Amino acid sequence: MTRKYKVKVAFWLQAFEAVDVEAASDAEAIVKAKAAAVEIMTSQDGPSHVDYDERRQGVIAYIDRYETGDNDREVVAENVRFEDDRVPEDRADPEGVKS
């Protein structure tokens, strides 16, 4: 008898946002850049760009076994690393076709 399992994979994407700051010196620009970075990181707005092509690092967030419905789940494992948590370049595309 086979069983059903729900596997949730968490992966990291690179998100980018850019802002302009004005400063009288390089040192002041660094201070203002850090303040802008905090504001961007705490914002609820989405980033201006997300890099979907570099989806190569992640973890299996959980593996649950279930019988009849989502309420009947049993945890099998959580935070499971696969290999070294990076997908090797030669296995990045399951069909072996480079995009």
C-alpha positions in Angstrom: 0.0 0.0 0.0 1.4 3.4 -0.9 0.8 6.5 1.1 0.5 10.2 0.2 3.0 12.7 1.4 3.0 16.5 1.2 6.5 17.9 0.5 7.0 21.6 0.9 10.3 23.0 -0.5 11.5 26.4 0.6 14.0 28.1 -1.7 15.8 31.4 -1.7 15.4 34.0 -4.4 17.4 37.2 -4.8 15.2 40.3 -4.6 16.5 43.7 -5.6 15.4 47.3 -4.9 17.3 50.4 -5.6 17.0 53.9 -4.2 19.0 57.2 -4.8 20.5 59.0 -1.9 22.3 62.4 -1.9 25.3 62.9 0.4 28.2 65.3 0.8 30.7 62.5 1.2 31.3 58.8 0.6 31.0 58.2 4.4 27.7 60.0 4.5 26.5 58.0 1.5 27.2 54.8 3.4 25.3 56.0 6.4 22.3 57.0 4.3 22.5 53.8 2.3 22.3 51.7 5.5 19.2 53.7 6.6 17.6 53.2 3.2 18.4 49.5 3.4 16.6 49.2 6.7 13.6 51.0 5.3 13.5 48.8 2.2 13.9 45.6 4.2 11.1 46.5 6.6 8.7 47.6 3.9 5.7 45.5 3.1 6.0 46.5 -0.6 7.3 44.0 -3.1 10.8 44.4 -4.5 11.3 46.0 -7.9 13.0 42.9 -9.2 13.1 39.2 -8.3 15.7 36.9 -9.9 13.9 33.7 -10.6 16.8 32.2 -12.7 19.1 31.6 -9.7 16.7 29.3 -7.7 19.5 27.0 -6.7 19.6 26.9 -2.9 16.9 25.8 -0.4 15.7 23.2 2.0 12.8 20.8 2.2 10.7 22.7 4.8 8.6 19.6 5.7 7.4 16.2 4.7 4.0 15.2 6.0 2.2 12.0 5.6 -1.6 12.3 5.2 -4.5 9.9 4.8 -7.7 11.6 3.8 -7.4 15.3 4.2 -5.1 18.1 5.2 -6.2 17.8 8.9 -4.9 14.3 9.1 -1.3 15.1 8.5 1.6 13.5 10.5 5.0 15.1 10.4 7.6 12.8 8.9 10.5 15.3 8.8 11.3 19.1 8.9 14.1 21.2 7.6 15.7 18.4 5.5 18.8 19.4 3.5 19.1 17.8 0.1 22.7 17.2 -0.9 24.5 20.3 0.4 21.3 22.5 0.0 22.4 23.7 -3.4 21.2 22.2 -6.7 24.3 21.3 -8.8 24.4 23.0 -12.2 24.3 19.7 -14.1 21.0 18.9 -12.3 19.4 22.3 -12.3 17.2 21.4 -15.3 15.6 17.9 -14.9 15.4 17.5 -18.7 19.1 18.4 -19.2 18.2 21.3 -21.4 19.9 24.6 -20.6 17.5 27.5 -20.8 
